Structures are given as C-alpha cells and as structure tokens.
Amino acid sequence: MTDDARPAPIGVDPRIPSIARMSDYYLGGKDNFASDRAAADKLLATAPEIVTIARASRAFLGRAVRYLAAEAGIRQFLDIGTGLPTQDNVHQVAQRAAPDARVAYVDNDQVVLIHARALLATDPRTIAVDGDLLDPGTIIGNPAVRAHLDFGEPIGLLVVALLHYISDDDKPYDVMARLRDALPSGSHLALTHVVTDHRPEAIDEAEEVYRSFLHRTGHARRTTADVARFFDGWEPVDPGLTYATQWRPDGPVREDPATVWIVGGVARKA
C-alpha cells in the first residue's frame, strides 16, 4: 500500500495517519500511506530509536505468547489493538507451542481488520473483530468473541504497544480494571508501554504528533511505576515489569535501556 495511487478501503481516509500503519512503517512493512510515513518521519527526526522500540515491543509479544502457551498453559488469547499482521503473529506463535490455541484479534482500524481477516480466513481457531479498547464492554460482550473464547477458562489478555496512546482523560486504568475483572482466575495479562524515565523530551514530541490526528486533549506520559498500576491485584511473572528487551530474552541483551524506553511485563490473576 505504499503506492498511494491505489485506492484506500471504503471508510478509510488515507490523508489521516493511523497508529497501526505508522507502526507497520517502523517495522519495515508496506501497508501504510504517505500521511503515515510523514507523521512517522517527524517522530524519527527527534527519536530515531523509535524503530528499535517498535521492534523490541514486537519481540516481547512473541516471547510473552510463547511463555503463556508453552509454560503457563494458556490455550486462548484476546489480543486487543493487534495492529497489522506481520511475521510471527500471535496465533502462529501460540499454535507452535499449543496447536489447539485459539486467538481473538481485536482492532478498530479498518485496514488492520481487512488484512487480519484475509490472513486468518483459513484458520478456524482465529477470528478478527472490530472493537475499541476504550469500550471494553463491547469487546468482552461481543457475541463472536464469546463464542470463540471460553470465559470460564484462563485467557491470555494482550495489550501491547497500545496504552501509551490512551490519554489519562480516557481513564485507561478503569478500562483495564474492567477487562481484568472480566477474566477468570489463571488468566494472564501481557502489555508493553513506552515510559518517560529516560527521554521525556521525545515523549513530548510524540504527544504533539499523535494529538494532531487522535484529537485527544490529555496526556499519556507515564513512568514505569505508573505502568505497573495496569497490573493492580495480579501476580507479576518473573522478572516482573522491566524494559521489554530484558523480559526473558532469548540471548544476551546489548541494548542500553535508555535507548529502548519501552517496558513490558506479564502478570497472573490468582
């Protein structure tokens, strides 16, 4: 879709940047428009490490899902804000460890849904539905989600690289509490979130760019301690909330946390 002469899907305005398509650009994908690349390049001019951050978050997701499926025994996943499909999507990672694993992908970006449904059309253990994190009732109450996932059995809730776009005005802690409360004992939550601990000036620039098209008025500046509140009442999985590159890495970690300012963690509901 980098050829912007190609028509946009119905209901999609290619002149307005999208978080999902900007992330796709950071990850080297092609499903983005000129507006996405322009907004992304403005951020990269201030903080070129955003590409590394995007990759670190994606890699964390793969390791977290692998842990949940292979070690924690999770057999069903609810991935909110899934983003555009890429390599090693959640269902692929989970099903390598547990072939019977089921995944419900949730996003409110129509381009994401078009691609997700095309990718998942031949897999009966995966679905993709329209839903917004800010309206959790319509996600956990969605008939398709309810038919696909058993809310009487543990669920792996994935909210990766999403909450840092949600303003405090939208009450993200209340939203996450509603989602946590809807899940049974033994469920796990995995998330990543950029933090202000090292590069507050880069967060300032990012907020200005995203505010220009998300039309939010509040801020989403959070420290690691602030992010930990999204897990309130749940038991952290070792090593707890840490920089995403340092959460159960597959090999030696070479990155300086100051250059990869995104944290990640997994927690379990007792």
C-alpha positions in Angstrom: 0.0 0.0 0.0 3.0 2.3 -0.2 1.8 3.0 -3.7 -0.7 5.7 -2.7 -2.2 5.7 -6.2 -4.0 2.5 -5.1 -7.5 3.2 -3.7 -7.9 3.2 0.1 -10.5 0.7 1.5 -14.0 2.1 2.0 -14.3 4.2 5.1 -10.5 4.8 5.3 -9.2 8.3 4.7 -5.5 7.9 3.6 -4.9 11.6 4.5 -5.2 10.9 8.2 -2.3 9.0 9.8 -3.0 5.7 11.7 -1.2 4.3 14.7 -1.3 0.8 13.2 0.1 1.9 9.8 2.8 4.1 11.4 3.9 1.0 13.4 3.9 -1.0 10.2 6.2 1.6 8.7 8.6 1.4 11.7 8.7 -2.4 11.3 9.5 -2.2 7.6 6.1 -3.0 6.3 4.4 -1.8 3.2 0.8 -1.3 4.4 1.0 2.4 5.0 0.1 5.7 3.3 2.1 8.9 2.7 0.4 10.5 5.7 1.6 7.7 8.0 5.1 7.9 6.7 5.2 11.7 7.1 4.0 11.5 10.7 6.4 8.7 11.5 9.3 10.5 9.9 8.6 13.6 12.0 8.9 11.4 15.2 12.0 9.7 13.9 13.7 13.0 13.3 13.6 13.6 17.1 13.9 10.0 18.3 15.3 7.6 15.7 15.3 4.9 18.3 11.5 4.5 17.8 12.3 1.9 15.2 14.2 -0.1 17.8 11.4 0.4 20.3 8.8 -0.9 17.9 10.9 -4.0 17.2 11.6 -4.5 20.9 7.8 -4.4 21.7 7.1 -6.8 18.9 9.8 -9.2 20.0 8.4 -9.0 23.6 5.0 -10.0 22.3 6.4 -13.2 20.7 8.3 -14.2 23.8 5.3 -13.5 26.1 2.9 -15.5 23.9 5.4 -18.3 23.8 5.7 -18.3 27.6 1.9 -18.2 28.0 1.3 -21.1 25.6 4.3 -23.3 26.4 4.8 -22.7 30.1 1.7 -21.2 31.6 -0.8 -23.5 29.8 -2.8 -20.7 28.2 -4.9 -22.0 25.3 -6.9 -18.9 24.4 -5.8 -15.3 23.7 -7.6 -12.0 23.5 -5.3 -9.6 21.6 -6.6 -6.0 21.8 -5.0 -3.5 19.4 -3.5 -6.2 17.3 -2.1 -4.0 14.6 -1.3 -5.0 11.0 -0.3 -8.7 10.6 3.4 -9.3 10.2 5.7 -12.3 10.8 5.1 -14.5 13.9 1.6 -13.3 14.6 0.1 -14.3 18.0 -1.8 -17.3 16.6 1.3 -18.6 14.9 3.5 -18.3 18.0 0.8 -19.8 20.2 0.0 -22.7 18.0 3.6 -23.8 17.6 3.5 -24.5 21.3 -0.1 -25.5 21.5 -1.8 -26.4 18.2 -5.3 -26.1 19.7 -4.7 -22.5 20.9 -7.5 -20.0 19.9 -7.0 -16.3 19.3 -9.4 -13.4 19.0 -7.8 -10.4 17.4 -9.5 -7.0 18.2 -8.8 -3.7 16.5 -10.8 -0.7 15.3 -8.6 0.2 12.3 -10.4 -0.9 9.2 -7.2 -1.5 7.3 -6.0 -3.8 10.1 -9.3 -5.7 10.0 -9.2 -6.2 6.3 -5.7 -7.6 6.4 -6.3 -9.7 9.6 -9.4 -11.3 8.2 -7.7 -12.1 4.9 -4.8 -13.7 6.8 -6.9 -15.6 9.2 -9.7 -16.7 6.9 -8.4 -20.3 6.6 -7.7 -20.8 10.3 -10.8 -21.8 12.3 -9.0 -21.2 15.6 -8.6 -17.4 15.0 -11.1 -14.6 14.5 -10.7 -10.8 13.9 -13.4 -8.5 15.2 -13.9 -4.7 15.3 -13.5 -3.3 18.8 -12.1 -0.4 20.8 -10.1 -0.7 24.0 -11.9 2.4 25.3 -15.2 0.5 25.2 -14.3 -2.8 26.9 -17.9 -3.9 27.4 -18.4 -4.3 23.6 -15.2 -6.4 23.4 -15.9 -8.8 26.3 -19.6 -8.8 25.4 -19.1 -9.3 21.6 -21.0 -12.5 20.7 -18.3 -13.6 18.3 -15.6 -13.2 21.0 -17.9 -15.1 23.5 -18.5 -17.9 21.0 -14.8 -18.2 20.3 -13.3 -17.9 23.8 -14.5 -19.6 26.9 -14.6 -17.0 29.7 -14.8 -19.8 32.2 -11.2 -20.8 31.4 -8.0 -18.8 31.7 -7.4 -16.3 28.9 -4.2 -14.5 27.9 -5.0 -10.8 27.5 -2.6 -9.0 25.3 -2.5 -5.2 25.2 0.8 -4.5 23.5 2.1 -1.0 22.4 -1.4 0.5 22.8 -1.9 2.0 26.3 0.7 4.8 25.7 -1.7 6.2 23.1 -4.5 6.4 25.6 -4.9 9.7 27.4 -5.5 9.9 31.1 -8.7 11.7 30.2 -10.0 8.4 28.8 -9.5 6.6 32.2 -7.2 3.8 31.0 -6.8 2.4 34.5 -10.6 2.0 34.8 -10.7 0.4 31.3 -8.0 -2.1 32.2 -9.7 -2.9 35.5 -12.9 -3.8 33.7 -11.0 -6.1 31.4 -9.1 -7.7 34.3 -12.3 -8.2 36.3 -14.0 -9.9 33.3 -11.3 -12.7 33.2 -11.3 -15.8 35.3 -8.5 -16.9 37.7 -5.4 -18.2 36.0 -5.7 -15.6 33.3 -2.6 -13.6 32.3 -2.1 -10.0 31.1 0.8 -9.1 28.9 1.5 -5.5 27.9 4.1 -3.0 26.8 4.2 0.8 27.3 6.7 3.5 26.5 7.9 5.4 29.6 9.2 8.8 30.4 12.0 7.6 32.7 14.8 8.4 30.2 13.6 10.6 27.2 10.7 12.9 28.4 11.5 15.3 25.6 10.9 12.6 23.0 7.6 11.8 24.6 6.7 15.5 24.3 7.3 15.4 20.6 5.4 12.1 20.2 2.4 13.5 22.0 2.2 16.5 19.8 2.3 14.4 16.6 -0.3 11.9 17.9 -2.5 14.7 19.3 -2.7 16.2 15.8 -4.8 13.3 14.5 -6.1 11.5 17.5 -7.8 14.7 18.7 -7.1 14.0 22.3 -6.6 16.8 24.8 -5.0 15.0 27.8 -1.6 13.3 28.0 -0.3 9.8 28.3 3.0 10.4 29.9 3.7 7.6 32.3 6.7 6.3 34.3 7.4 2.6 34.9 5.7 2.9 38.3 2.6 4.3 36.6 2.5 1.4 34.1 2.7 -1.1 37.0 -0.7 0.1 38.0 -2.3 -1.6 35.0 -1.5 -4.9 36.7 -3.1 -4.0 40.0 -4.1 -7.0 42.0 -2.4 -9.6 39.8 0.8 -11.5 40.5 3.8 -10.5 38.4 5.6 -13.2 36.4 9.3 -13.2 36.9 11.2 -10.9 36.1 8.3 -8.5 36.6 7.8 -5.2 34.8 11.1 -4.4 33.1 12.5 -3.0 29.9 10.9 -5.0 27.1 14.3 -6.2 25.8 15.1 -7.6 29.3 11.9 -9.6 29.8 13.0 -13.3 29.3 15.4 -12.5 26.4 16.4 -15.3 24.0 20.0 -14.3 24.3 22.4 -11.6 25.6 20.8 -8.1 25.8 23.0 -5.5 24.2 20.7 -2.5 24.1 21.0 0.2 26.7 17.6 0.7 28.3 18.0 4.4 27.8 17.7 3.8 24.1 14.8 1.4 24.3 12.4 3.2 26.6 9.5 0.7 26.5 8.7 -1.6 29.4 6.9 -4.9 29.3 5.6 -7.4 31.7 3.2 -10.3 32.3 1.1 -10.9 35.4 -1.3 -13.7 36.5 -4.8 -13.4 38.1 -4.8 -15.6 41.3 
